[in-house]
Every structure is written in C-alpha cells, then in structure tokens.
C-alpha cells in the first residue's frame, strides 16, 4: 500500500466519523441498552424480539435479544449512537428511537 493510498484511507475514515452519529469502538467494551416493551393492555411483553438498527451513515444492526418476564431486554452492542428500536421485526407502529447506551420504553399499539 502506498503512502498516498494510506493517507486517503485515513482521510475517508475521519470524514465518516465526523459525519456519523455512531462512534466506532476499537475495544471489546460492550454498551448495554435497556428496552422495556409493553403490550396494548400495558402489560409487559414476554419473549418479544428486540433489535436495534443504527441510523448513522455506517448503519448496522444488533443481533436479536428477547424480553424477559418483566418485559425488559438488555441489548448489547459495540457501537454507540442513535438507533431505531425494532420489536418483533417492526418499527413502524411505535417509531421508538434510543440513544445507545441508554434506556427506552416501547408501547405496542
């Protein structure tokens, strides 16, 4: 790899970081986001599938995590930034966003 090519790659990386809501993490430190999910009847949703989809330029999504008996899911990710909260593969009815790491509550309609 030439010196000029390496400079170009560093420049592109810096641009992506500057204009992105996601902060790249080079360590294995995981960020935990707590998601509470309630059904139509305001009861905790058990075994609901929760996935975060990042809205930054680089994007990305988490593996699915499932809520426990109290309706909580703890989503682990290496990224930080703003993300859409998908519950059972859908975002549209509730349109919940979360700042990672953080907490969010989803009310299913």
MDAnalysis code that builds the backbone (N, CA, C; Angstrom):
import MDAnalysis as mda
import numpy as np

u = mda.Universe.empty(327, n_residues=109, atom_resindex=np.repeat(np.arange(109), 3), trajectory=True)
u.add_TopologyAttr("name", ["N", "CA", "C"] * 109)
u.add_TopologyAttr("resid", np.arange(1, 110))
u.add_TopologyAttr("resname", ["UNK", "UNK", "UNK", "UNK", "UNK", "UNK", "UNK", "UNK", "UNK", "UNK", "UNK", "UNK", "UNK", "UNK", "UNK", "UNK", "UNK", "UNK", "UNK", "UNK", "UNK", "UNK", "UNK", "UNK", "UNK", "UNK", "UNK", "UNK", "UNK", "UNK", "UNK", "UNK", "UNK", "UNK", "UNK", "UNK", "UNK", "UNK", "UNK", "UNK", "UNK", "UNK", "UNK", "UNK", "UNK", "UNK", "UNK", "UNK", "UNK", "UNK", "UNK", "UNK", "UNK", "UNK", "UNK", "UNK", "UNK", "UNK", "UNK", "UNK", "UNK", "UNK", "UNK", "UNK", "UNK", "UNK", "UNK", "UNK", "UNK", "UNK", "UNK", "UNK", "UNK", "UNK", "UNK", "UNK", "UNK", "UNK", "UNK", "UNK", "UNK", "UNK", "UNK", "UNK", "UNK", "UNK", "UNK", "UNK", "UNK", "UNK", "UNK", "UNK", "UNK", "UNK", "UNK", "UNK", "UNK", "UNK", "UNK", "UNK", "UNK", "UNK", "UNK", "UNK", "UNK", "UNK", "UNK", "UNK", "UNK"])
u.atoms.positions = np.array([
    [0.853, -1.173, 0.000],
    [0.000, 0.000, 0.000],
    [0.900, 1.237, 0.000],
    [0.597, 2.146, -0.889],
    [1.413, 3.343, -0.995],
    [1.052, 4.334, 0.109],
    [1.945, 5.264, 0.320],
    [1.730, 6.291, 1.343],
    [0.513, 7.137, 0.996],
    [0.345, 7.451, -0.267],
    [-0.797, 8.276, -0.703],
    [-2.127, 7.547, -0.477],
    [-2.146, 6.254, -0.728],
    [-3.364, 5.469, -0.526],
    [-3.712, 5.401, 0.965],
    [-2.707, 5.230, 1.793],
    [-2.921, 5.188, 3.228],
    [-3.462, 6.526, 3.740],
    [-2.925, 7.627, 3.253],
    [-3.425, 8.951, 3.635],
    [-4.884, 9.118, 3.215],
    [-5.221, 8.655, 2.041],
    [-6.596, 8.745, 1.554],
    [-7.538, 7.937, 2.447],
    [-7.160, 6.724, 2.825],
    [-7.999, 5.892, 3.685],
    [-8.201, 6.526, 5.057],
    [-7.159, 7.109, 5.596],
    [-7.287, 7.801, 6.890],
    [-8.222, 8.999, 6.745],
    [-8.104, 9.736, 5.659],
    [-8.969, 10.888, 5.402],
    [-10.437, 10.456, 5.309],
    [-10.721, 9.395, 4.570],
    [-12.090, 8.892, 4.420],
    [-12.625, 8.431, 5.770],
    [-11.821, 7.728, 6.539],
    [-12.244, 7.283, 7.860],
    [-12.605, 8.476, 8.747],
    [-11.798, 9.511, 8.718],
    [-12.076, 10.710, 9.527],
    [-13.377, 11.384, 9.091],
    [-13.633, 11.444, 7.798],
    [-14.886, 12.021, 7.310],
    [-16.092, 11.221, 7.788],
    [-15.994, 9.915, 7.710],
    [-17.101, 9.059, 8.142],
    [-17.374, 9.259, 9.622],
    [-16.333, 9.323, 10.430],
    [-16.513, 9.530, 11.868],
    [-17.110, 10.899, 12.149],
    [-16.656, 11.940, 11.432],
    [-17.161, 13.295, 11.661],
    [-18.642, 13.414, 11.339],
    [-19.089, 12.807, 10.261],
    [-20.470, 12.972, 9.814],
    [-21.370, 11.815, 10.226],
    [-20.943, 11.052, 11.168],
    [-21.706, 9.895, 11.611],
    [-22.168, 10.102, 13.045],
    [-23.343, 9.557, 13.385],
    [-23.820, 9.589, 14.765],
    [-23.233, 8.444, 15.566],
    [-22.590, 7.515, 14.908],
    [-22.025, 6.347, 15.576],
    [-20.553, 6.583, 15.837],
    [-20.136, 6.291, 17.046],
    [-18.731, 6.406, 17.403],
    [-18.118, 5.018, 17.316],
    [-17.156, 4.823, 16.412],
    [-16.582, 3.482, 16.302],
    [-15.816, 3.116, 17.562],
    [-15.921, 1.887, 17.952],
    [-15.250, 1.403, 19.147],
    [-14.244, 0.345, 18.737],
    [-13.004, 0.523, 19.163],
    [-11.967, -0.435, 18.810],
    [-11.667, -1.384, 19.967],
    [-12.383, -1.198, 21.068],
    [-12.204, -2.111, 22.192],
    [-13.368, -3.094, 22.209],
    [-13.282, -4.066, 23.059],
    [-14.347, -5.049, 23.169],
    [-15.350, -4.664, 24.246],
    [-15.332, -3.399, 24.674],
    [-16.270, -2.931, 25.690],
    [-17.672, -2.869, 25.091],
    [-18.604, -3.564, 25.732],
    [-19.968, -3.602, 25.210],
    [-20.817, -2.526, 25.877],
    [-21.664, -1.927, 25.075],
    [-22.629, -0.950, 25.567],
    [-23.956, -1.661, 25.742],
    [-24.585, -1.457, 26.880],
    [-25.845, -2.135, 27.175],
    [-26.968, -1.107, 27.163],
    [-28.017, -1.412, 26.416],
    [-29.199, -0.563, 26.327],
    [-30.391, -1.352, 26.845],
    [-31.118, -0.740, 27.783],
    [-32.288, -1.406, 28.371],
    [-33.536, -0.982, 27.609],
    [-34.266, -1.958, 27.098],
    [-35.512, -1.706, 26.370],
    [-36.663, -2.362, 27.134],
    [-37.666, -1.565, 27.490],
    [-38.893, -2.066, 28.132],
    [-39.976, -2.118, 27.073],
    [-40.707, -3.229, 26.989],
    [-41.752, -3.386, 25.983],
    [-43.070, -3.715, 26.683],
    [-44.097, -2.910, 26.355],
    [-45.435, -3.121, 26.899],
    [-46.412, -3.405, 25.767],
    [-47.382, -4.283, 26.030],
    [-48.404, -4.620, 25.039],
    [-49.515, -3.575, 25.059],
    [-50.558, -3.816, 24.257],
    [-51.710, -2.900, 24.182],
    [-52.362, -2.684, 25.537],
    [-52.361, -3.722, 26.365],
    [-53.024, -3.655, 27.675],
    [-52.105, -3.130, 28.772],
    [-50.979, -2.533, 28.409],
    [-49.976, -2.039, 29.355],
    [-49.406, -3.136, 30.245],
    [-49.349, -4.349, 29.735],
    [-48.698, -5.445, 30.449],
    [-47.340, -5.696, 29.800],
    [-46.346, -6.141, 30.573],
    [-45.027, -6.416, 29.995],
    [-45.106, -7.498, 28.914],
    [-44.411, -7.257, 27.834],
    [-44.399, -8.205, 26.714],
    [-43.289, -9.223, 26.945],
    [-43.650, -10.478, 27.109],
    [-42.667, -11.535, 27.329],
    [-42.221, -12.138, 26.003],
    [-40.949, -12.460, 25.923],
    [-40.350, -13.101, 24.741],
    [-40.536, -12.312, 23.450],
    [-40.551, -10.998, 23.547],
    [-40.593, -10.155, 22.348],
    [-39.173, -10.007, 21.810],
    [-39.034, -10.058, 20.501],
    [-37.735, -9.939, 19.839],
    [-37.391, -8.457, 19.685],
    [-36.244, -8.042, 20.206],
    [-35.807, -6.642, 20.154],
    [-34.494, -6.559, 19.385],
    [-34.460, -5.672, 18.389],
    [-33.260, -5.434, 17.587],
    [-33.077, -3.935, 17.439],
    [-31.848, -3.459, 17.517],
    [-31.544, -2.049, 17.287],
    [-30.923, -1.890, 15.909],
    [-31.387, -0.878, 15.173],
    [-30.835, -0.563, 13.848],
    [-30.297, 0.859, 13.914],
    [-28.990, 1.013, 13.716],
    [-28.352, 2.319, 13.845],
    [-28.650, 3.203, 12.640],
    [-28.848, 4.498, 12.917],
    [-29.257, 5.443, 11.874],
    [-28.085, 6.208, 11.267],
    [-26.882, 5.906, 11.681],
    [-25.721, 6.632, 11.185],
    [-25.421, 6.255, 9.734],
    [-24.459, 6.941, 9.168],
    [-24.048, 6.687, 7.789],
    [-23.575, 5.245, 7.613],
    [-22.863, 4.731, 8.615],
    [-22.363, 3.362, 8.533],
    [-23.450, 2.336, 8.823],
    [-24.491, 2.752, 9.558],
    [-25.609, 1.858, 9.840],
    [-25.213, 0.672, 10.692],
    [-25.869, -0.436, 10.464],
    [-25.604, -1.641, 11.217],
    [-26.763, -1.978, 12.133],
    [-26.809, -3.223, 12.554],
    [-27.873, -3.642, 13.455],
    [-27.333, -4.685, 14.422],
    [-28.055, -4.844, 15.525],
    [-27.651, -5.810, 16.538],
    [-28.263, -7.173, 16.237],
    [-27.756, -8.158, 16.911],
    [-28.415, -9.459, 16.912],
    [-29.722, -9.306, 17.684],
    [-30.674, -10.200, 17.500],
    [-31.916, -10.098, 18.273],
    [-31.706, -10.488, 19.735],
    [-32.356, -9.743, 20.620],
    [-32.408, -10.048, 22.040],
    [-33.877, -10.191, 22.403],
    [-34.172, -10.951, 23.439],
    [-35.569, -11.226, 23.789],
    [-35.889, -10.708, 25.183],
    [-37.116, -10.200, 25.350],
    [-37.530, -9.667, 26.638],
    [-37.758, -10.802, 27.634],
    [-37.555, -10.483, 28.904],
    [-37.795, -11.463, 29.962],
    [-39.247, -11.349, 30.442],
    [-39.559, -11.968, 31.552],
    [-40.941, -11.986, 32.049],
    [-41.419, -10.602, 32.496],
    [-40.489, -9.688, 32.780],
    [-40.879, -8.332, 33.171],
    [-40.900, -7.367, 31.985],
    [-40.691, -7.876, 30.764],
    [-40.742, -7.048, 29.564],
    [-39.453, -6.318, 29.244],
    [-38.355, -6.657, 29.925],
    [-37.077, -5.981, 29.696],
    [-36.168, -6.819, 28.810],
    [-35.487, -6.112, 27.911],
    [-34.433, -6.733, 27.107],
    [-33.186, -5.872, 27.265],
    [-32.065, -6.514, 27.472],
    [-30.788, -5.811, 27.586],
    [-30.005, -6.082, 26.309],
    [-29.932, -5.070, 25.438],
    [-29.289, -5.212, 24.135],
    [-27.832, -4.791, 24.255],
    [-26.932, -5.684, 23.868],
    [-25.501, -5.407, 23.921],
    [-24.977, -5.114, 22.524],
    [-24.144, -4.069, 22.435],
    [-23.565, -3.705, 21.149],
    [-22.216, -3.026, 21.371],
    [-21.380, -3.043, 20.366],
    [-20.105, -2.343, 20.435],
    [-20.246, -0.894, 20.000],
    [-21.290, -0.578, 19.232],
    [-21.487, 0.763, 18.725],
    [-22.163, 1.663, 19.748],
    [-22.037, 2.964, 19.505],
    [-22.769, 3.983, 20.255],
    [-23.442, 4.873, 19.232],
    [-24.521, 5.531, 19.625],
    [-25.198, 6.445, 18.716],
    [-26.697, 6.270, 18.781],
    [-27.392, 6.850, 17.811],
    [-28.844, 6.778, 17.773],
    [-29.289, 5.553, 16.972],
    [-30.351, 4.901, 17.478],
    [-30.827, 3.683, 16.812],
    [-32.348, 3.603, 16.875],
    [-32.916, 2.933, 15.874],
    [-34.346, 2.618, 15.875],
    [-34.530, 1.309, 16.638],
    [-35.616, 1.234, 17.416],
    [-35.905, 0.022, 18.177],
    [-36.949, -0.794, 17.418],
    [-36.550, -1.960, 16.931],
    [-37.472, -2.862, 16.246],
    [-37.941, -3.917, 17.245],
    [-39.258, -4.096, 17.345],
    [-39.830, -5.118, 18.215],
    [-40.598, -6.091, 17.331],
    [-40.251, -7.363, 17.435],
    [-40.839, -8.407, 16.597],
    [-40.773, -8.045, 15.114],
    [-39.629, -7.507, 14.709],
    [-39.296, -7.148, 13.321],
    [-39.988, -5.884, 12.810],
    [-40.689, -5.127, 13.675],
    [-41.405, -3.923, 13.220],
    [-40.966, -2.685, 13.991],
    [-40.865, -1.568, 13.279],
    [-40.565, -0.277, 13.878],
    [-41.747, 0.683, 13.682],
    [-42.453, 0.515, 12.604],
    [-43.467, 1.457, 12.132],
    [-44.570, 1.815, 13.132],
    [-45.202, 0.890, 13.831],
    [-46.327, 1.315, 14.677],
    [-45.926, 2.256, 15.813],
    [-44.764, 2.044, 16.421],
    [-44.401, 2.836, 17.603],
    [-43.311, 3.860, 17.339],
    [-42.449, 3.640, 16.361],
    [-41.374, 4.554, 15.950],
    [-40.509, 5.024, 17.118],
    [-40.062, 4.096, 17.935],
    [-39.232, 4.424, 19.093],
    [-37.762, 4.506, 18.693],
    [-37.091, 5.560, 19.172],
    [-35.656, 5.745, 18.963],
    [-34.975, 5.688, 20.329],
    [-33.688, 5.333, 20.336],
    [-32.933, 5.275, 21.586],
    [-31.505, 5.730, 21.332],
    [-30.924, 6.377, 22.322],
    [-29.511, 6.746, 22.295],
    [-28.747, 5.614, 22.974],
    [-27.807, 5.006, 22.272],
    [-27.067, 3.847, 22.778],
    [-25.730, 4.316, 23.372],
    [-25.382, 3.947, 24.581],
    [-26.163, 3.171, 25.548],
    [-27.223, 4.062, 26.195],
    [-28.286, 3.447, 26.641],
    [-29.367, 4.199, 27.264],
    [-30.542, 3.311, 27.588],
    [-31.727, 3.956, 27.730],
    [-32.953, 3.234, 28.048],
    [-34.074, 3.748, 27.158],
    [-35.012, 2.861, 26.847],
    [-36.184, 3.249, 26.074],
    [-37.352, 2.373, 26.476],
    [-38.550, 2.930, 26.340],
    [-39.773, 2.182, 26.597],
    [-40.609, 2.171, 25.325],
    [-41.068, 0.987, 24.944],
    [-41.869, 0.809, 23.735],
    [-43.271, 0.385, 24.130],
    [-44.261, 1.110, 23.611],
    [-45.659, 0.761, 23.827],
    [-46.221, 0.259, 22.501],
    [-46.543, -1.020, 22.438],
    [-47.090, -1.595, 21.217],
    [-48.559, -1.210, 21.103],
    [-48.977, -0.841, 19.916],
    [-50.371, -0.418, 19.718],
    [-51.241, -1.571, 19.290],
])
